[in-house]
């Protein structure tokens, strides 16, 4: 999985796929995902990936046994109101930054760390912060990795 975009009315998942498999994958995804949403559209992206959009997803159909879904973390909000999600296992290291004087990065990082802390064992979560003492990151300072 490359990325997931989500808003209240649709979910778009972008998948990496070999060139020879893209056309077949578009057809399979469209058919397989049909029960999950009112409308399903799949296409090859400009980045040579395959995307599938679920419009008006059916929440009851999107459930899966625990452990069978990737842990998706919010990477940020897009200008059009959608939320960009990424697979935590695929991301590896994550850097959140913003313009000086903006609270955007600290608010996003606080939300990401809080969500990860709720989903991951303490020994798998290491983070470092560098921010003003009065920023939204200050409450997280008690949980930082040694040396931060």
Secondary structure as GFF3:
##gff-version 3
##sequence-region A 1 148
A	DSSP	beta_strand	3	7	.	.	.	ID=ss1
A	DSSP	beta_strand	10	16	.	.	.	ID=ss2
A	DSSP	three_ten_helix	19	21	.	.	.	ID=ss3
A	DSSP	alpha_helix	22	33	.	.	.	ID=ss4
A	DSSP	three_ten_helix	34	36	.	.	.	ID=ss5
A	DSSP	beta_strand	37	44	.	.	.	ID=ss6
A	DSSP	beta_strand	49	57	.	.	.	ID=ss7
A	DSSP	three_ten_helix	59	62	.	.	.	ID=ss8
A	DSSP	beta_strand	72	77	.	.	.	ID=ss9
A	DSSP	beta_strand	83	87	.	.	.	ID=ss10
A	DSSP	alpha_helix	88	91	.	.	.	ID=ss11
A	DSSP	alpha_helix	104	119	.	.	.	ID=ss12
A	DSSP	three_ten_helix	122	124	.	.	.	ID=ss13
A	DSSP	three_ten_helix	138	143	.	.	.	ID=ss14
###
